[in-house]
């Protein structure tokens, strides 16, 4: 996706989050157990400030968050930190350097993408918490979100912080997963210490050959929400999953661990 497209999606989803959150800040967020909408709102605000400083200072600030943020009202904090994030984005080109945990792409453009996807997922959380309809997710943003989840979060996470995945993958017999949606397809291979992803947006079929152990398929929005565990509780999925339960569980646990 083009950098300007990420910023447009960020603005749209922030507007939806900002409209939904004040409706009931005490409501529980079913997709984030233990959080209220106020907790969710504060989290997003803290993320915005953290990434603003990562760009400005060239390194992600630690420790985090500062104690004084707890004194600010969540919605006011959200407004303040979002404005600061936009100002920081406007002061840079996408290929300018920035602090980041993701070593393959330590640029401001990485944060364009990450903040667009972060805001999308959390405005869905806010909608679920408020009991409001979930606004449609643009297909290109959903496809990009699946690509980011599989490659940036899980594949990179296993490669860099493999110890966290040892209990999941150490005994894996080696499995292959096909993840498919409109206009995109991925092939995932797992094994001991391995989570490799091929394909992506524009691929019509997973790369490679041979049978797969699990197939996960559905429309872009439904697929994104299923993989991020943001489906409507008790509602229809829209995603078809075929394969042995233990293989499906291996993929699910890898995603959960990578996104904690």
LOTIVEX-332563 format. One record per residue (C-alpha): residue in three letters; z, y, x; residue number from 0. Coordinates in steps of 0.2 Angstrom, whole numbers, plus 5000, padded with zeros to 4 digits. Each point is the difference from the previous one (the first is absolute). Example, Ala and Ser with C-alpha at 12.3 -4.5 7.8 and 13.67 -1.06 7.14 Angstrom:
2
<rec res="ALA" c3="5039" c2="4978" c1="5062" n="0"/>
<rec res="SER" c3="4997" c2="5017" c1="5006" n="1"/>
This chain:
260
<rec res="UNK" c3="5000" c2="5000" c1="5000" n="0"/>
<rec res="UNK" c3="4997" c2="5018" c1="5005" n="1"/>
<rec res="UNK" c3="5015" c2="5010" c1="5006" n="2"/>
<rec res="UNK" c3="4997" c2="5013" c1="4986" n="3"/>
<rec res="UNK" c3="5000" c2="4985" c1="4987" n="4"/>
<rec res="UNK" c3="5017" c2="4995" c1="5006" n="5"/>
<rec res="UNK" c3="5006" c2="5018" c1="4998" n="6"/>
<rec res="UNK" c3="4993" c2="5000" c1="4983" n="7"/>
<rec res="UNK" c3="5008" c2="4984" c1="4995" n="8"/>
<rec res="UNK" c3="5017" c2="5006" c1="5007" n="9"/>
<rec res="UNK" c3="4999" c2="5016" c1="4990" n="10"/>
<rec res="UNK" c3="4996" c2="4990" c1="4984" n="11"/>
<rec res="UNK" c3="5014" c2="4987" c1="5002" n="12"/>
<rec res="UNK" c3="5013" c2="5013" c1="5006" n="13"/>
<rec res="UNK" c3="4996" c2="5010" c1="4984" n="14"/>
<rec res="UNK" c3="5003" c2="4984" c1="4989" n="15"/>
<rec res="UNK" c3="5016" c2="4996" c1="5010" n="16"/>
<rec res="UNK" c3="5006" c2="5018" c1="4998" n="17"/>
<rec res="UNK" c3="4997" c2="4999" c1="4981" n="18"/>
<rec res="UNK" c3="5008" c2="4984" c1="4997" n="19"/>
<rec res="UNK" c3="5015" c2="5000" c1="5011" n="20"/>
<rec res="UNK" c3="5011" c2="5013" c1="4991" n="21"/>
<rec res="UNK" c3="4998" c2="4991" c1="4984" n="22"/>
<rec res="UNK" c3="5015" c2="4989" c1="5004" n="23"/>
<rec res="UNK" c3="5007" c2="5001" c1="5017" n="24"/>
<rec res="UNK" c3="5013" c2="4987" c1="4996" n="25"/>
<rec res="UNK" c3="4988" c2="4987" c1="4994" n="26"/>
<rec res="UNK" c3="4999" c2="4984" c1="5010" n="27"/>
<rec res="UNK" c3="4984" c2="4996" c1="5010" n="28"/>
<rec res="UNK" c3="4996" c2="4981" c1="4996" n="29"/>
<rec res="UNK" c3="4988" c2="4999" c1="5015" n="30"/>
<rec res="UNK" c3="5014" c2="5007" c1="5012" n="31"/>
<rec res="UNK" c3="5016" c2="4990" c1="4996" n="32"/>
<rec res="UNK" c3="5015" c2="5011" c1="5001" n="33"/>
<rec res="UNK" c3="4991" c2="5016" c1="5000" n="34"/>
<rec res="UNK" c3="5000" c2="5013" c1="4986" n="35"/>
<rec res="UNK" c3="4986" c2="5013" c1="4998" n="36"/>
<rec res="UNK" c3="5010" c2="5012" c1="5009" n="37"/>
<rec res="UNK" c3="5002" c2="4988" c1="5015" n="38"/>
<rec res="UNK" c3="4981" c2="4998" c1="5000" n="39"/>
<rec res="UNK" c3="4997" c2="5018" c1="4999" n="40"/>
<rec res="UNK" c3="5011" c2="5004" c1="5015" n="41"/>
<rec res="UNK" c3="4992" c2="4986" c1="5010" n="42"/>
<rec res="UNK" c3="4983" c2="5007" c1="4998" n="43"/>
<rec res="UNK" c3="5006" c2="5017" c1="5005" n="44"/>
<rec res="UNK" c3="5008" c2="4993" c1="5015" n="45"/>
<rec res="UNK" c3="4984" c2="4991" c1="5005" n="46"/>
<rec res="UNK" c3="4990" c2="5016" c1="4998" n="47"/>
<rec res="UNK" c3="5012" c2="5009" c1="5012" n="48"/>
<rec res="UNK" c3="5000" c2="4986" c1="5012" n="49"/>
<rec res="UNK" c3="4981" c2="5000" c1="5002" n="50"/>
<rec res="UNK" c3="4999" c2="5019" c1="5001" n="51"/>
<rec res="UNK" c3="5012" c2="4999" c1="5015" n="52"/>
<rec res="UNK" c3="4990" c2="4985" c1="5007" n="53"/>
<rec res="UNK" c3="4985" c2="5011" c1="5000" n="54"/>
<rec res="UNK" c3="5008" c2="5016" c1="5006" n="55"/>
<rec res="UNK" c3="5010" c2="4992" c1="5014" n="56"/>
<rec res="UNK" c3="4989" c2="4986" c1="5005" n="57"/>
<rec res="UNK" c3="5013" c2="4986" c1="4997" n="58"/>
<rec res="UNK" c3="5009" c2="4993" c1="4985" n="59"/>
<rec res="UNK" c3="5017" c2="5008" c1="4999" n="60"/>
<rec res="UNK" c3="5016" c2="4989" c1="5002" n="61"/>
<rec res="UNK" c3="5013" c2="4998" c1="4993" n="62"/>
<rec res="UNK" c3="4994" c2="5002" c1="4982" n="63"/>
<rec res="UNK" c3="5003" c2="5008" c1="4988" n="64"/>
<rec res="UNK" c3="5010" c2="5016" c1="5004" n="65"/>
<rec res="UNK" c3="5017" c2="5000" c1="4991" n="66"/>
<rec res="UNK" c3="4997" c2="5017" c1="4993" n="67"/>
<rec res="UNK" c3="4985" c2="4994" c1="4989" n="68"/>
<rec res="UNK" c3="5013" c2="4991" c1="4989" n="69"/>
<rec res="UNK" c3="5006" c2="5017" c1="4994" n="70"/>
<rec res="UNK" c3="4983" c2="5005" c1="4992" n="71"/>
<rec res="UNK" c3="4995" c2="4996" c1="4983" n="72"/>
<rec res="UNK" c3="4987" c2="4986" c1="5000" n="73"/>
<rec res="UNK" c3="4986" c2="5009" c1="4991" n="74"/>
<rec res="UNK" c3="5002" c2="5016" c1="5010" n="75"/>
<rec res="UNK" c3="5000" c2="4990" c1="5016" n="76"/>
<rec res="UNK" c3="4984" c2="4992" c1="4995" n="77"/>
<rec res="UNK" c3="4992" c2="5017" c1="4996" n="78"/>
<rec res="UNK" c3="5006" c2="5007" c1="5017" n="79"/>
<rec res="UNK" c3="4995" c2="4985" c1="5010" n="80"/>
<rec res="UNK" c3="4983" c2="4998" c1="4992" n="81"/>
<rec res="UNK" c3="4995" c2="5018" c1="5003" n="82"/>
<rec res="UNK" c3="5005" c2="4998" c1="5018" n="83"/>
<rec res="UNK" c3="4990" c2="4984" c1="5002" n="84"/>
<rec res="UNK" c3="4984" c2="5009" c1="4993" n="85"/>
<rec res="UNK" c3="5003" c2="5015" c1="5012" n="86"/>
<rec res="UNK" c3="5001" c2="4988" c1="5015" n="87"/>
<rec res="UNK" c3="4984" c2="4991" c1="4994" n="88"/>
<rec res="UNK" c3="4991" c2="5016" c1="4998" n="89"/>
<rec res="UNK" c3="5005" c2="5005" c1="5018" n="90"/>
<rec res="UNK" c3="4991" c2="4985" c1="5008" n="91"/>
<rec res="UNK" c3="4984" c2="4990" c1="5000" n="92"/>
<rec res="UNK" c3="5001" c2="4982" c1="4995" n="93"/>
<rec res="UNK" c3="4997" c2="4994" c1="5018" n="94"/>
<rec res="UNK" c3="5014" c2="5011" c1="5008" n="95"/>
<rec res="UNK" c3="5014" c2="4989" c1="5007" n="96"/>
<rec res="UNK" c3="5016" c2="4996" c1="4991" n="97"/>
<rec res="UNK" c3="5015" c2="4990" c1="5002" n="98"/>
<rec res="UNK" c3="4999" c2="4983" c1="4991" n="99"/>
<rec res="UNK" c3="5006" c2="4982" c1="5001" n="100"/>
<rec res="UNK" c3="4982" c2="4994" c1="4998" n="101"/>
<rec res="UNK" c3="4994" c2="5001" c1="5018" n="102"/>
<rec res="UNK" c3="4981" c2="4996" c1="4996" n="103"/>
<rec res="UNK" c3="4999" c2="5017" c1="4991" n="104"/>
<rec res="UNK" c3="5012" c2="5013" c1="5005" n="105"/>
<rec res="UNK" c3="4991" c2="5015" c1="4991" n="106"/>
<rec res="UNK" c3="5003" c2="5012" c1="4986" n="107"/>
<rec res="UNK" c3="4987" c2="4991" c1="4991" n="108"/>
<rec res="UNK" c3="5010" c2="4984" c1="5000" n="109"/>
<rec res="UNK" c3="5013" c2="5010" c1="4990" n="110"/>
<rec res="UNK" c3="4987" c2="5007" c1="4988" n="111"/>
<rec res="UNK" c3="4997" c2="4982" c1="4995" n="112"/>
<rec res="UNK" c3="5018" c2="4994" c1="5001" n="113"/>
<rec res="UNK" c3="5007" c2="5014" c1="4989" n="114"/>
<rec res="UNK" c3="4986" c2="4998" c1="4987" n="115"/>
<rec res="UNK" c3="5005" c2="4982" c1="4998" n="116"/>
<rec res="UNK" c3="5019" c2="5003" c1="5001" n="117"/>
<rec res="UNK" c3="4999" c2="5012" c1="4986" n="118"/>
<rec res="UNK" c3="4989" c2="4989" c1="4990" n="119"/>
<rec res="UNK" c3="5012" c2="4985" c1="5001" n="120"/>
<rec res="UNK" c3="5015" c2="5011" c1="4996" n="121"/>
<rec res="UNK" c3="4992" c2="5010" c1="4986" n="122"/>
<rec res="UNK" c3="4998" c2="4982" c1="4992" n="123"/>
<rec res="UNK" c3="5018" c2="4997" c1="5003" n="124"/>
<rec res="UNK" c3="5005" c2="5016" c1="4991" n="125"/>
<rec res="UNK" c3="4989" c2="4996" c1="4985" n="126"/>
<rec res="UNK" c3="5007" c2="4982" c1="4999" n="127"/>
<rec res="UNK" c3="5018" c2="5008" c1="5002" n="128"/>
<rec res="UNK" c3="4996" c2="5013" c1="4986" n="129"/>
<rec res="UNK" c3="4993" c2="4987" c1="4989" n="130"/>
<rec res="UNK" c3="4983" c2="5010" c1="4999" n="131"/>
<rec res="UNK" c3="4982" c2="4993" c1="5001" n="132"/>
<rec res="UNK" c3="4994" c2="4998" c1="5018" n="133"/>
<rec res="UNK" c3="4986" c2="5012" c1="5003" n="134"/>
<rec res="UNK" c3="4983" c2="4992" c1="5006" n="135"/>
<rec res="UNK" c3="4998" c2="4997" c1="5018" n="136"/>
<rec res="UNK" c3="4983" c2="5005" c1="5007" n="137"/>
<rec res="UNK" c3="4991" c2="4984" c1="5006" n="138"/>
<rec res="UNK" c3="4996" c2="5007" c1="5018" n="139"/>
<rec res="UNK" c3="5019" c2="5004" c1="5002" n="140"/>
<rec res="UNK" c3="5005" c2="4983" c1="4994" n="141"/>
<rec res="UNK" c3="4988" c2="4991" c1="5011" n="142"/>
<rec res="UNK" c3="5006" c2="5011" c1="5015" n="143"/>
<rec res="UNK" c3="5018" c2="4996" c1="4996" n="144"/>
<rec res="UNK" c3="4997" c2="4981" c1="5000" n="145"/>
<rec res="UNK" c3="4991" c2="5002" c1="5017" n="146"/>
<rec res="UNK" c3="5014" c2="5010" c1="5007" n="147"/>
<rec res="UNK" c3="5013" c2="4988" c1="4994" n="148"/>
<rec res="UNK" c3="4992" c2="4985" c1="5007" n="149"/>
<rec res="UNK" c3="4995" c2="5007" c1="5017" n="150"/>
<rec res="UNK" c3="5012" c2="5015" c1="5004" n="151"/>
<rec res="UNK" c3="5016" c2="4993" c1="4992" n="152"/>
<rec res="UNK" c3="4999" c2="4981" c1="5001" n="153"/>
<rec res="UNK" c3="4987" c2="4995" c1="5014" n="154"/>
<rec res="UNK" c3="5007" c2="5014" c1="5012" n="155"/>
<rec res="UNK" c3="5018" c2="4996" c1="4995" n="156"/>
<rec res="UNK" c3="4998" c2="4982" c1="5004" n="157"/>
<rec res="UNK" c3="4992" c2="5004" c1="5017" n="158"/>
<rec res="UNK" c3="5013" c2="5013" c1="5005" n="159"/>
<rec res="UNK" c3="5016" c2="4994" c1="4992" n="160"/>
<rec res="UNK" c3="4997" c2="4982" c1="4999" n="161"/>
<rec res="UNK" c3="5018" c2="4995" c1="5000" n="162"/>
<rec res="UNK" c3="5002" c2="5007" c1="4982" n="163"/>
<rec res="UNK" c3="4987" c2="4987" c1="4994" n="164"/>
<rec res="UNK" c3="5006" c2="4985" c1="5010" n="165"/>
<rec res="UNK" c3="5009" c2="4992" c1="4985" n="166"/>
<rec res="UNK" c3="4984" c2="5002" c1="4990" n="167"/>
<rec res="UNK" c3="4986" c2="4995" c1="5012" n="168"/>
<rec res="UNK" c3="5008" c2="4989" c1="5013" n="169"/>
<rec res="UNK" c3="4998" c2="4984" c1="4990" n="170"/>
<rec res="UNK" c3="4983" c2="5006" c1="4992" n="171"/>
<rec res="UNK" c3="4987" c2="4986" c1="5001" n="172"/>
<rec res="UNK" c3="4987" c2="5014" c1="5001" n="173"/>
<rec res="UNK" c3="4993" c2="5006" c1="4984" n="174"/>
<rec res="UNK" c3="4985" c2="5011" c1="4995" n="175"/>
<rec res="UNK" c3="5000" c2="5012" c1="4985" n="176"/>
<rec res="UNK" c3="4985" c2="5009" c1="4991" n="177"/>
<rec res="UNK" c3="5005" c2="5016" c1="4993" n="178"/>
<rec res="UNK" c3="4986" c2="5007" c1="4989" n="179"/>
<rec res="UNK" c3="4997" c2="5015" c1="4989" n="180"/>
<rec res="UNK" c3="4985" c2="5011" c1="4995" n="181"/>
<rec res="UNK" c3="4991" c2="5006" c1="5015" n="182"/>
<rec res="UNK" c3="5012" c2="4993" c1="5013" n="183"/>
<rec res="UNK" c3="5006" c2="4983" c1="5006" n="184"/>
<rec res="UNK" c3="5012" c2="4994" c1="5014" n="185"/>
<rec res="UNK" c3="5003" c2="4984" c1="5009" n="186"/>
<rec res="UNK" c3="5018" c2="4997" c1="5006" n="187"/>
<rec res="UNK" c3="5005" c2="4986" c1="5012" n="188"/>
<rec res="UNK" c3="5018" c2="4996" c1="5003" n="189"/>
<rec res="UNK" c3="5009" c2="4988" c1="5012" n="190"/>
<rec res="UNK" c3="5014" c2="5001" c1="5012" n="191"/>
<rec res="UNK" c3="5002" c2="5018" c1="5006" n="192"/>
<rec res="UNK" c3="4983" c2="5004" c1="4992" n="193"/>
<rec res="UNK" c3="4994" c2="5011" c1="4985" n="194"/>
<rec res="UNK" c3="4982" c2="5004" c1="5003" n="195"/>
<rec res="UNK" c3="4989" c2="5010" c1="4988" n="196"/>
<rec res="UNK" c3="4981" c2="5001" c1="5000" n="197"/>
<rec res="UNK" c3="4989" c2="5009" c1="4987" n="198"/>
<rec res="UNK" c3="5004" c2="5016" c1="4990" n="199"/>
<rec res="UNK" c3="4992" c2="5013" c1="4990" n="200"/>
<rec res="UNK" c3="4981" c2="4997" c1="4998" n="201"/>
<rec res="UNK" c3="5001" c2="4981" c1="5003" n="202"/>
<rec res="UNK" c3="4993" c2="4989" c1="4987" n="203"/>
<rec res="UNK" c3="5009" c2="4984" c1="5005" n="204"/>
<rec res="UNK" c3="5013" c2="4996" c1="5013" n="205"/>
<rec res="UNK" c3="4994" c2="4998" c1="5017" n="206"/>
<rec res="UNK" c3="5000" c2="4983" c1="5008" n="207"/>
<rec res="UNK" c3="4996" c2="4984" c1="4992" n="208"/>
<rec res="UNK" c3="5009" c2="4985" c1="4993" n="209"/>
<rec res="UNK" c3="5012" c2="4997" c1="4986" n="210"/>
<rec res="UNK" c3="5015" c2="5011" c1="4996" n="211"/>
<rec res="UNK" c3="5017" c2="4995" c1="4995" n="212"/>
<rec res="UNK" c3="5003" c2="5014" c1="4988" n="213"/>
<rec res="UNK" c3="4989" c2="5012" c1="4991" n="214"/>
<rec res="UNK" c3="5007" c2="5017" c1="4993" n="215"/>
<rec res="UNK" c3="4988" c2="5010" c1="4990" n="216"/>
<rec res="UNK" c3="4999" c2="5014" c1="4987" n="217"/>
<rec res="UNK" c3="4995" c2="5018" c1="4997" n="218"/>
<rec res="UNK" c3="5005" c2="5012" c1="5013" n="219"/>
<rec res="UNK" c3="5015" c2="5008" c1="4992" n="220"/>
<rec res="UNK" c3="5007" c2="4984" c1="4993" n="221"/>
<rec res="UNK" c3="4998" c2="4992" c1="5018" n="222"/>
<rec res="UNK" c3="5009" c2="5014" c1="5008" n="223"/>
<rec res="UNK" c3="5014" c2="5000" c1="4988" n="224"/>
<rec res="UNK" c3="5002" c2="4981" c1="5001" n="225"/>
<rec res="UNK" c3="5001" c2="5000" c1="5019" n="226"/>
<rec res="UNK" c3="5012" c2="5015" c1="5000" n="227"/>
<rec res="UNK" c3="5010" c2="4992" c1="4987" n="228"/>
<rec res="UNK" c3="4998" c2="5015" c1="4988" n="229"/>
<rec res="UNK" c3="4994" c2="4991" c1="4984" n="230"/>
<rec res="UNK" c3="5007" c2="5004" c1="4983" n="231"/>
<rec res="UNK" c3="5015" c2="4989" c1="4998" n="232"/>
<rec res="UNK" c3="4996" c2="4987" c1="4987" n="233"/>
<rec res="UNK" c3="4982" c2="5007" c1="4998" n="234"/>
<rec res="UNK" c3="4983" c2="4991" c1="5004" n="235"/>
<rec res="UNK" c3="4995" c2="4999" c1="5018" n="236"/>
<rec res="UNK" c3="4981" c2="5002" c1="5000" n="237"/>
<rec res="UNK" c3="5000" c2="4990" c1="5016" n="238"/>
<rec res="UNK" c3="4996" c2="4982" c1="5003" n="239"/>
<rec res="UNK" c3="5009" c2="4990" c1="5013" n="240"/>
<rec res="UNK" c3="4994" c2="4982" c1="5004" n="241"/>
<rec res="UNK" c3="5008" c2="4989" c1="5013" n="242"/>
<rec res="UNK" c3="5016" c2="4990" c1="5004" n="243"/>
<rec res="UNK" c3="5016" c2="5008" c1="4996" n="244"/>
<rec res="UNK" c3="5007" c2="4999" c1="5018" n="245"/>
<rec res="UNK" c3="4984" c2="5008" c1="5007" n="246"/>
<rec res="UNK" c3="5001" c2="5014" c1="4987" n="247"/>
<rec res="UNK" c3="5018" c2="5003" c1="5004" n="248"/>
<rec res="UNK" c3="4996" c2="5001" c1="5019" n="249"/>
<rec res="UNK" c3="4989" c2="5015" c1="4997" n="250"/>
<rec res="UNK" c3="5012" c2="5008" c1="4988" n="251"/>
<rec res="UNK" c3="5014" c2="4999" c1="5012" n="252"/>
<rec res="UNK" c3="4990" c2="5007" c1="5014" n="253"/>
<rec res="UNK" c3="4995" c2="5015" c1="4990" n="254"/>
<rec res="UNK" c3="5018" c2="5003" c1="4994" n="255"/>
<rec res="UNK" c3="5007" c2="4999" c1="5018" n="256"/>
<rec res="UNK" c3="4986" c2="5012" c1="5006" n="257"/>
<rec res="UNK" c3="5004" c2="5013" c1="4987" n="258"/>
<rec res="UNK" c3="5019" c2="5000" c1="5000" n="259"/>
